[in-house]
Amino acid sequence: MSFEKEMILKTFVARSPNGEQLLRFLPPLLSEEVKGASSSPAVDFGSLFSPTKWIPTLHYSWFIPPLEKIPQEAQQLFVSLLPPSQGKKVAEKLGIDYHPSPLSPFSKRFLGFTLRNILEEEALLPVPCLPPSDFKILLKMSKKNLLYLIDLLGIHDLAADLRHIVDRELLDKVYAVLSKNELHFLYYCIKQPIKWVPPKLGVTRWSGSSTQLHHLLHQRGLARLARGLSKEHPSFIWHFLHRLDMGRAKIMKKTLQEDPLPSLTSYFAQQILHILKRRIP
């Protein structure tokens, strides 16, 4: 029995005043599985089967490709389904005016389930049904804190490069463009044992631009994050990637497909968990 079915069955039984009696109607083997299922938070079935409550969890950029393929009249209907914070941005990208129309409950259900079916190319576990994981906290983090975590992960790559640089002037230039927290984390990373040597950042050819260096570190952080999450449940990966914009998700997908380094997953996972335990400003 799948984890999703196990959780839903157990939740139904737990909520029923006659739960133990209901188990008698299941095949003996299935009944034992449900009784022995690991304890999990109760599923909110209203949210689980809602046609629209899943929408705000996705980054607005994911709605644009499917909506670009349909007529503008239909685009307006789907844009009306989105919260204003998403709808305005999607309308701008589609090149249409943002004039949300009032939708009937039936229209919301139809449009919501249609959009969900378009975006979910595979069978997915809903977030409440995901297996236990130390990384589920990532699905609740604010965008600001998530981007900060990614930036810090990229510092590991910088630390690996700086171990081989003795040019004091160049080192001072690097230190000067890092924030106080980034610099503090860099000192931490330099002291850690290296189990994997990343490709060179090319600091010796760096122009000195803070924007350029942070962009590169952010890309490296995304790749390192992908490696650390590579053994998570596929549905978790889907939900997490769709909380990022499509550009960042593309970098992570490429790493997951081409170079996940499965033997070092726990090494990268511990780096993520270490940052999660630190105080994020």
C-alpha positions in Angstrom: 0.0 0.0 0.0 1.3 3.4 -0.9 2.2 6.0 1.8 -0.6 8.3 0.6 -3.3 5.5 0.8 -1.9 4.4 4.2 -2.2 7.9 5.6 -5.6 8.7 4.2 -7.0 5.3 5.4 -5.5 5.8 8.9 -6.9 9.3 9.1 -10.4 8.1 8.1 -10.2 5.4 10.8 -8.8 7.8 13.4 -11.6 10.3 12.8 -14.4 7.8 13.0 -15.9 7.0 16.4 -16.2 3.4 15.2 -12.7 3.2 13.7 -11.7 -0.2 15.2 -14.9 -1.7 13.9 -14.3 -0.2 10.4 -11.0 -2.1 10.3 -13.0 -5.4 10.3 -14.3 -4.6 6.8 -10.8 -4.4 5.4 -8.8 -7.5 4.3 -6.8 -8.8 7.3 -3.4 -7.9 5.8 -4.6 -4.3 4.9 -6.2 -3.9 8.3 -2.9 -4.8 10.0 -1.0 -2.3 7.7 -3.4 0.5 8.7 -3.1 -0.3 12.4 0.7 -0.4 12.2 1.1 2.7 10.1 3.5 5.3 11.4 1.8 8.2 13.2 1.4 11.3 11.0 -0.3 14.7 11.3 -4.0 14.4 10.5 -4.8 15.2 6.9 -7.0 18.2 6.3 -9.2 16.8 3.6 -10.8 20.2 2.9 -7.4 21.5 1.8 -6.3 18.2 0.3 -9.1 18.2 -2.2 -9.5 21.9 -2.7 -9.4 23.1 -6.3 -7.6 26.4 -5.3 -5.8 26.2 -2.0 -2.7 24.7 -3.7 -2.3 27.7 -6.0 -0.5 30.2 -3.6 2.2 27.7 -2.9 3.5 27.8 -6.5 5.7 30.5 -7.9 3.8 32.5 -10.5 6.2 31.7 -13.3 4.9 28.1 -13.5 1.5 29.3 -14.7 2.8 31.2 -17.7 3.9 28.4 -20.1 0.6 26.6 -20.0 -1.5 29.8 -20.2 0.5 31.1 -23.2 -0.9 28.2 -25.2 -4.5 29.1 -24.8 -6.7 32.0 -26.2 -6.6 35.4 -24.4 -10.3 35.0 -23.4 -9.4 31.8 -21.5 -6.3 33.3 -20.1 -8.4 36.0 -18.4 -10.4 33.3 -16.7 -7.4 31.5 -15.3 -5.7 34.7 -14.2 -8.9 35.6 -12.3 -8.5 32.3 -10.4 -5.1 33.4 -9.1 -4.5 35.6 -6.0 -3.7 39.2 -7.0 0.0 38.8 -6.0 0.3 36.1 -8.7 -2.4 37.2 -11.1 -0.9 40.7 -11.7 2.5 39.2 -12.5 1.1 36.5 -14.8 -1.1 39.0 -16.7 1.9 41.2 -17.2 4.0 38.3 -18.6 1.2 37.2 -20.8 0.7 40.8 -22.1 -2.9 41.1 -21.1 -4.7 43.6 -18.8 -5.3 42.5 -15.3 -9.1 42.7 -14.9 -10.0 39.7 -12.7 -13.6 38.5 -13.2 -15.8 37.2 -10.4 -16.0 33.4 -10.7 -18.8 31.1 -9.6 -18.0 28.2 -7.2 -18.5 25.8 -10.1 -16.1 27.9 -12.4 -13.5 28.0 -9.6 -13.6 24.2 -9.2 -13.5 23.5 -12.9 -10.6 26.0 -13.6 -8.7 25.0 -10.5 -8.8 21.3 -11.2 -8.0 21.9 -14.9 -5.0 24.0 -14.1 -3.8 21.5 -11.5 -4.0 18.6 -14.1 -2.0 20.7 -16.6 0.8 21.4 -14.1 1.0 18.0 -12.5 2.5 15.9 -15.2 2.9 13.0 -12.8 1.0 11.4 -10.0 1.9 13.4 -6.9 1.5 12.9 -3.2 -0.1 16.0 -1.6 2.2 17.8 0.8 0.3 16.5 3.9 0.9 13.0 2.6 4.6 13.2 2.1 6.8 10.8 4.0 8.5 12.2 7.1 11.7 14.2 6.3 14.0 16.7 8.0 13.6 18.8 4.9 9.9 19.4 5.0 10.6 22.7 6.7 11.9 24.0 3.3 8.3 23.9 2.0 7.3 26.4 4.7 10.2 28.8 4.5 9.8 32.3 3.2 11.4 33.2 -0.1 13.9 35.5 1.6 15.1 32.8 4.0 15.2 30.2 1.2 17.4 32.4 -1.0 19.6 33.1 1.9 20.1 29.4 2.5 21.0 28.9 -1.1 23.5 31.7 -1.0 25.2 30.2 2.0 25.4 26.8 0.4 27.3 28.4 -2.5 29.9 29.7 0.0 31.1 26.1 0.3 32.3 26.2 -3.3 34.0 29.6 -2.7 35.8 28.1 0.4 37.1 25.3 -1.7 38.5 27.8 -4.3 40.1 30.1 -1.7 42.1 27.2 -0.1 44.4 27.4 -3.1 44.7 31.2 -3.3 47.6 33.0 -1.6 47.2 36.4 -3.3 46.4 38.6 -0.4 45.0 41.4 -2.5 42.6 39.1 -4.3 41.5 37.6 -1.0 40.8 41.0 0.4 38.7 41.8 -2.7 36.6 38.7 -2.1 36.1 39.4 1.6 35.1 43.0 0.8 32.0 42.0 -1.2 30.7 39.5 1.3 28.3 40.4 4.0 29.2 39.9 7.6 27.1 36.7 7.8 28.6 35.4 4.6 32.1 36.1 5.8 31.5 34.4 9.1 30.1 31.4 7.2 33.1 31.4 4.9 35.5 31.1 7.8 33.4 28.1 9.0 33.5 26.4 5.6 37.2 26.8 5.2 37.8 24.8 8.4 35.5 21.9 7.3 36.9 18.7 5.7 36.2 18.4 2.0 34.8 15.2 0.7 34.1 16.5 -2.8 36.1 19.1 -4.7 33.7 21.2 -6.8 34.6 22.7 -10.2 36.7 25.8 -10.0 34.7 29.1 -9.6 37.4 31.0 -11.4 38.0 33.5 -8.7 41.5 34.3 -10.2 39.7 35.6 -13.3 36.9 37.4 -11.4 36.2 41.0 -12.4 35.7 42.2 -8.8 31.9 42.7 -9.3 29.9 41.8 -6.2 26.8 41.0 -8.4 28.8 38.6 -10.6 30.3 36.7 -7.6 26.9 36.4 -5.8 25.2 35.3 -9.0 27.8 32.5 -9.4 27.6 31.5 -5.7 23.8 31.4 -5.9 24.0 29.0 -8.9 26.4 26.8 -7.1 24.2 26.9 -4.0 21.2 25.7 -6.1 23.3 22.8 -7.5 24.5 21.8 -4.0 20.9 22.0 -2.7 19.8 19.6 -5.5 22.5 17.1 -4.5 21.5 17.2 -0.9 17.8 16.6 -1.7 18.4 14.0 -4.5 17.2 11.1 -2.4 14.0 12.8 -1.2 10.6 11.5 -2.4 9.9 12.6 -6.0 6.7 14.4 -4.9 8.7 16.4 -2.4 11.1 17.4 -5.1 8.2 18.5 -7.3 6.6 20.6 -4.6 9.9 22.2 -3.6 10.9 23.1 -7.2 7.5 24.6 -7.8 8.0 27.0 -4.9 11.0 28.4 -6.8 10.9 30.3 -10.0 11.4 28.3 -13.2 14.9 29.6 -13.7 16.2 28.3 -10.4 14.3 25.1 -10.7 15.9 24.5 -14.1 19.4 24.6 -12.5 18.3 22.1 -9.8 16.6 19.8 -12.3 19.8 19.7 -14.4 21.9 18.8 -11.4 19.4 16.1 -10.4 19.3 14.6 -13.9 23.0 14.8 -14.8 25.1 14.8 -11.6 23.3 14.0 -8.3 26.4 12.3 -6.8 24.3 9.8 -4.9 27.2 8.5 -2.8 27.7 12.0 -1.4 24.0 12.8 -0.8 24.3 12.6 3.0 27.4 14.9 2.8 25.4 17.6 1.0 22.3 17.0 3.1 24.2 17.7 6.3 25.4 21.0 4.9 21.8 22.0 4.3 20.7 20.8 7.7 23.6 22.7 9.4 22.4 26.0 7.8 18.8 25.3 8.8 20.0 25.0 12.4 21.8 28.3 12.2 20.0 31.6 13.0 18.7 32.9 9.6 18.4 36.7 9.7 
